[in-house]
Amino acid sequence: NKKRFRNTIYFFLRPSDRNSDLIKINLAIPKPFKTTLKEEKISLCKVRIGGFEDRTKCLEDIPADIEINTDESSLRTINIYPYSPIPSNKESYAVVLKVSNPKKSGLYQFHSYGQNKGESVSSYLGSWTIVID
């Protein structure tokens, strides 16, 4: 039995993704992405996005309340409520998931929505495609 690899996945929120201070982030987990999600393995941080020379790394943890929800159709979402709004500045932030890879390889599409300060509804922030080999 091949051990499932642990993985750290960063979902970047770049300055261009935010035009106002964010008070809530919602991340929709694709249904086929079958892995155990735990609140303590999910975090939000100010991030330095790595590249060829440097690895991506959290510079500062952002304190937040985290909820994992499953609806009737078994679609899972993660709601993140930072204690203070994420500013619309030049910094990059990331939602960080520490998970075991799902058994099935493939492409997984994650979507995120954010609620801006002073608004009652969330708007689309972006999507990420994750490849599991």
Salt bridges, closest charged atoms under 4 A:
GLU60 OE1 - LYS46 NZ 3.41
